[in-house]
Amino acid sequence: MPNLSCSVYKCNYNSDRLCRLNNIDVSGGERIDNTCCSSFSESSGATNCSGSAIPETSISCKACDCTYNEKCSCHADAVEVCTCHSGSGSHDSECSTFNKR
């Protein structure tokens, strides 16, 4: 499983640059700016997620043109999801680890 780092601070699941989810979904296309975290949930300041966030996160990936995508699963050692615009929705996040085949 990749070690996931996330700088999308407006996401309900972000906890000190880690994700509280055990697995996330990344949508994508043929370029880095076409990727996004489909599991994004905008934070309202409160969270209903329990448990501790850990770096190891299973990533289901739809970015078929990424070298790390093997049968819709990410096999990179480390993945960075970051804010690329205002950070107010999943479309404002991207997988900066994307590497075109």
Residue frames as qw, qx, qy, qz and C-alpha x, y, z in Angstrom:
[[0.000, 0.888, 0.461, 0.000, 0.00, 0.00, 0.00],
 [0.373, 0.567, -0.042, 0.733, 1.23, 3.50, -0.77],
 [0.305, -0.447, -0.425, 0.726, 2.04, 6.01, 1.94],
 [0.118, 0.751, 0.474, 0.444, -0.48, 8.80, 1.35],
 [0.247, -0.324, -0.241, 0.881, 0.21, 12.42, 2.15],
 [0.103, 0.714, 0.606, 0.334, -2.61, 14.92, 1.67],
 [0.208, -0.154, -0.171, 0.951, -2.55, 18.71, 1.71],
 [0.257, -0.465, -0.501, -0.683, -6.26, 19.16, 0.95],
 [0.090, 0.001, -0.664, 0.743, -7.00, 20.69, 4.34],
 [0.504, -0.007, 0.057, -0.862, -10.66, 21.41, 3.58],
 [0.640, -0.026, -0.715, -0.281, -11.32, 17.66, 3.39],
 [0.732, -0.510, 0.085, -0.444, -13.20, 16.11, 6.30],
 [0.986, -0.092, -0.097, 0.104, -10.82, 13.13, 6.27],
 [0.500, 0.591, -0.351, 0.527, -7.55, 15.12, 6.48],
 [0.684, -0.728, -0.031, 0.033, -5.73, 14.78, 9.77],
 [0.390, -0.759, 0.417, 0.312, -2.28, 16.41, 9.90],
 [0.313, 0.597, -0.593, -0.440, -1.61, 15.65, 6.20],
 [0.065, -0.049, 0.995, 0.053, -2.82, 12.05, 6.59],
 [0.541, -0.151, -0.425, -0.710, -6.14, 10.52, 5.57],
 [0.495, -0.194, 0.646, -0.548, -8.52, 8.97, 8.09],
 [0.887, 0.244, -0.022, -0.392, -9.91, 6.63, 5.41],
 [0.710, -0.285, 0.619, 0.180, -8.34, 3.21, 4.93],
 [0.487, 0.197, 0.646, 0.554, -8.85, 3.52, 1.19],
 [0.213, 0.641, 0.058, -0.735, -9.53, 6.35, -1.25],
 [0.654, 0.518, 0.510, 0.208, -10.62, 6.63, -4.87],
 [0.131, -0.548, 0.281, 0.777, -8.64, 8.68, -7.37],
 [0.647, 0.666, 0.365, -0.064, -10.32, 9.61, -10.64],
 [0.289, -0.609, 0.402, 0.619, -8.19, 10.54, -13.56],
 [0.707, 0.689, 0.070, -0.146, -7.37, 10.94, -17.15],
 [0.843, 0.349, -0.011, 0.408, -4.27, 11.36, -19.21],
 [0.286, 0.590, -0.256, 0.710, -2.75, 14.36, -17.36],
 [0.310, -0.130, -0.665, 0.667, -2.04, 15.27, -13.73],
 [0.219, 0.055, 0.180, -0.957, -4.59, 18.08, -13.84],
 [0.632, -0.123, -0.494, -0.585, -7.27, 15.53, -14.78],
 [0.509, -0.140, -0.810, 0.254, -6.79, 13.60, -11.53],
 [0.350, -0.519, 0.188, -0.757, -8.73, 14.20, -8.33],
 [0.010, 0.020, -0.914, 0.404, -9.54, 12.51, -5.04],
 [0.447, -0.333, -0.569, -0.605, -13.09, 11.22, -5.50],
 [0.537, -0.419, -0.689, 0.247, -13.29, 10.43, -1.77],
 [0.124, 0.179, -0.205, 0.954, -13.10, 14.14, -0.87],
 [0.292, -0.723, -0.622, -0.064, -15.72, 15.31, 1.62],
 [0.117, 0.632, -0.111, 0.758, -15.74, 19.02, 2.48],
 [0.392, -0.217, -0.672, 0.590, -15.10, 19.69, 6.14],
 [0.250, -0.790, -0.330, -0.451, -17.65, 21.62, 8.15],
 [0.111, -0.670, 0.465, -0.568, -15.26, 21.91, 11.07],
 [0.696, -0.293, 0.549, -0.359, -16.58, 18.77, 12.76],
 [0.384, 0.332, -0.818, -0.271, -15.81, 15.20, 11.84],
 [0.865, -0.183, 0.189, -0.427, -17.63, 11.92, 12.28],
 [0.769, 0.369, -0.515, 0.092, -14.57, 9.82, 11.40],
 [0.712, -0.647, 0.258, -0.086, -13.11, 7.78, 14.18],
 [0.932, 0.001, 0.126, 0.341, -9.72, 6.20, 14.52],
 [0.330, -0.709, 0.295, 0.549, -6.24, 7.43, 13.84],
 [0.640, 0.743, -0.140, -0.140, -4.96, 8.45, 10.45],
 [0.707, -0.374, 0.484, 0.355, -1.99, 6.43, 9.22],
 [0.086, 0.588, -0.495, -0.635, 0.19, 6.87, 6.11],
 [0.114, -0.028, 0.938, 0.327, -0.59, 3.48, 4.53],
 [0.530, 0.410, 0.297, -0.680, -3.71, 3.87, 2.42],
 [0.488, 0.242, 0.784, 0.299, -5.17, 1.65, -0.26],
 [0.209, 0.530, -0.107, -0.815, -5.82, 3.68, -3.42],
 [0.584, 0.467, 0.656, 0.107, -8.28, 2.68, -6.09],
 [0.101, -0.527, 0.280, 0.796, -7.16, 4.54, -9.22],
 [0.628, 0.625, 0.456, -0.086, -9.04, 5.37, -12.41],
 [0.137, 0.851, -0.351, -0.366, -6.07, 7.25, -13.97],
 [0.949, 0.175, 0.255, 0.059, -5.44, 4.55, -16.57],
 [0.607, 0.716, -0.162, 0.305, -2.54, 6.49, -18.13],
 [0.317, -0.820, 0.431, -0.204, -0.50, 6.56, -14.90],
 [0.508, 0.419, -0.747, 0.092, 2.55, 4.30, -14.64],
 [0.123, -0.228, 0.797, -0.546, 1.61, 3.42, -11.03],
 [0.736, 0.075, 0.180, -0.648, -1.86, 2.17, -11.95],
 [0.146, 0.177, -0.959, -0.164, -1.99, -1.62, -12.07],
 [0.276, -0.383, -0.859, -0.197, -5.50, -3.02, -12.60],
 [0.294, -0.740, -0.257, -0.547, -7.11, 0.11, -11.08],
 [0.717, -0.655, -0.139, 0.195, -4.92, -0.01, -7.97],
 [0.156, 0.916, -0.320, 0.183, -2.09, 2.41, -7.18],
 [0.940, -0.144, -0.111, 0.287, 1.32, 0.78, -6.68],
 [0.264, 0.746, -0.289, 0.539, 3.47, 3.86, -6.02],
 [0.535, -0.098, -0.628, 0.556, 5.53, 3.78, -2.82],
 [0.106, -0.460, -0.408, 0.781, 4.27, 7.23, -1.82],
 [0.128, 0.619, 0.590, 0.501, 1.41, 9.37, -3.08],
 [0.090, -0.274, -0.262, 0.921, 0.72, 13.08, -2.60],
 [0.064, 0.721, 0.632, 0.277, -2.79, 14.45, -3.00],
 [0.260, -0.234, -0.155, 0.924, -2.73, 18.23, -3.08],
 [0.239, 0.792, 0.412, -0.381, -4.95, 21.24, -3.55],
 [0.487, 0.163, 0.444, 0.734, -4.65, 22.64, -7.05],
 [0.031, -0.599, -0.324, -0.732, -7.23, 25.46, -6.88],
 [0.353, -0.574, 0.163, -0.720, -9.42, 26.75, -4.05],
 [0.154, 0.121, -0.924, 0.330, -9.67, 23.34, -2.39],
 [0.490, 0.011, 0.343, -0.801, -13.44, 23.46, -2.09],
 [0.890, 0.188, 0.124, -0.396, -14.27, 20.19, -3.81],
 [0.844, -0.103, 0.473, 0.232, -12.86, 16.97, -5.20],
 [0.646, 0.680, 0.188, 0.291, -12.30, 18.71, -8.55],
 [0.019, 0.940, -0.261, 0.219, -9.86, 21.03, -6.74],
 [0.656, -0.528, 0.533, 0.080, -7.61, 18.18, -5.64],
 [0.736, 0.553, -0.369, -0.130, -5.10, 16.28, -7.72],
 [0.926, -0.264, 0.161, 0.217, -2.70, 13.38, -7.43],
 [0.124, 0.907, -0.373, -0.149, 0.68, 15.02, -7.81],
 [0.542, -0.366, 0.740, 0.161, 2.31, 11.57, -8.00],
 [0.782, 0.537, 0.278, -0.148, 0.69, 10.93, -11.40],
 [0.226, -0.532, 0.630, 0.518, 3.32, 9.91, -13.94],
 [0.731, 0.486, -0.078, -0.473, 2.18, 9.49, -17.56],
 [0.863, -0.012, 0.478, 0.160, 2.93, 6.11, -19.13]]
